[in-house]
Amino acid sequence: MLANSAKQGKAFKMNCSRFLLLTTFCSVFFLSSGIAEPLKKPFLPNRVDIKLEKAKLAAGMPVTLTFDFTLPAKHHLNLAAPSRMIITDTHSEAPVTNPIKALEHAVILPALQKTGELEFSTMLYYCEDGDATLCLIRGLAITLPYETDAQTGVVTMAIPIVVP
C-alpha cells in the first residue's frame, strides 16, 4: 500500500489510534518518489480549525496571550495526560512547545516586528468527572493573524476558546 501511495504521490497519515498514549503527535508524511518528507502542520486528532480575528499586537516587546479554554459541561482537563500547544509563527524557523496544565493557559511571545500569522496547534486531553471515566482528545488548530503597531498594539490579550 505504501509503495502504491508513493508512486501516486498521495499524502497519507499514520494510523495513530493505537499509539496515542505513547506519543502526543503522530507524524504526517507526504510520499513522493519513495522519500518521506514531514509536512509543516502536526497531526491533531479530532481536529477543529479556529481562525481568530486579526489582532493588533505591540511591536518590539514581548506579548502575553492568555487562552481561556471552556470544556463541555461536566468535563475537566486531565492533568495526567500530555496536553500541549505547539506555537508556530510565519517568521520563525522552529516551533515552540508548551505543556498545558490549566484551562487558563498563558503564552509569552518574544518581540514581534512584522505582520504575520501565529498558529497554535493544541491537543487537549479531557475527561468526564474523574480521570478513570470516559476521556476525550481534541485537537485545535487556532490561527491568529496579526499586525504589529508600536503605538496602539496590545501587550496582553485574552483569547476565549470554547472546545466543541
N, C-alpha and C positions, 0 to 999 in steps of 0.2 A: 504494500500500500504506500509506504513512504517513497519507494523508488518511482512509483507511478505519479505521486504528487510532485516529486522533484522534476520529472520530465515535463509535466504540465505547468510548472511554475506556480502552483497554487499555494496559498497560505494554509497552514494548519496550526492547531494548538494542541498541546499535550493534554491527555485526559488526566486531570489532576485530582479527580474526586477521591481517589484512594490515598493521596499524599497530602491533603490539605492540613492534616495535623502535623505533618513533618516539615512542611515548607509554607511560608507565608505567601509568596507569589510564585506561580509557575511561569516558566519562560514561554514566550510565544516566538516562534521562528518562522521566517519566510524561506522556503526552499527554492533555490534557483540553481540549476546545473549541479545538483547534489551537494551544494555548500549551504550550511545553515547559518543565517545571519540574524542576530537579535533585532526585533522591531523596537521602535523608540518607546512605545507605551507598554506598561506592565499589564499582565492579565489580571483582571479583577472578577472574582466570581459574583454572580447575580448583579452585574454592573448596571448602575444607573448614572447617566450623564447629567450633570447640573452645570448650566452656564450662568454665571452671575453677571450683573450689570457692570459696565466699565467703571472702575474706581479711580479716583484721583488721589495718588499717594505722594507723600513727601519725597522730594529729591535730595540725594546726598546725605541721608541719615537713616538709621535703622527704623523699620516699620514693624509694629506688632499687630498681627491679625489674630483675633480670638474666634475660633469656631465654637458654636454652641449647638451641639447635636441633640436633637429630640428624637428619642426612640419611640416605637409603637407602645401603646398602653400596656402596662404590666410586664415590661421588659427592662433589663438593666445591662450595662456594659459588663462583659465577662473579663474581669481583671486577670484571670489566669491564662487567657488566650493572648496571642501576639497581635493585637490591633495596631495598625501602623498607618502613617501618612508619608508618602514619598512626594517631595516637592521638586518640581522642575520649572525652570524659567527659560523663556526663549533666548535669553542672553547668557545662560550659564552652561558650562560643559558637563558638570556632574550633578546628578540629583542628590538631594539630602533626605535622609530617612529619619523620621521622628516616631518613637513609640507613643501610643495614645493610652493614657491611664485614667482619664476622666472625660465626662461628656462635654466639659468646657476645656478646650484644648488651645493653648496659645502658641503661635508660631512667630518667631522673631526673624525678620528678613534683613539681610545686610542692606547697605545703602543702594538704592536703585537709581540709575541715571537716565534710563531710556524708557520709552513707551514699549510695552510688550504684553506678554500673557503668561500667567502663572497657572500651573496645573497641579492640583493636589490629589494624587491617586491614593485613595483612602480605603482601607479594609477594616471594617468593624465586626467584631465578634460580640454578639449579644444574646441573652438568654431570657426565657420566662423566669418567673420568680424561682430563685435557687439555681446554682451552677450545674446541678445534676439533672435538670429538666431539659426540655427542647431548646437547643441553641441554634442560632442562625448566623450566617456570614453575609454581609452586604458590602459590595464594592461600590464606591462612589468616585466618579471621575469629576472633580469640581474644577471648573475653569474660571479664572478671574482675569479678564483683560484689564490692563491698567495703563495709565499715563502718569508721568511724574510732573510735579509743579513745586518749585521751591517756596512759593508764596502761599498757595492755598491748599496744598496737598496735606492729607491727614497722616499722623504718625501712629495712630491706633484706630482699629476698625473692628467692629463686631460683625460676625457673619453667622446668622442663624441658619441651620440646616435641619430640615425635617426628614428623617430617614423613613423611606416608604416601606 
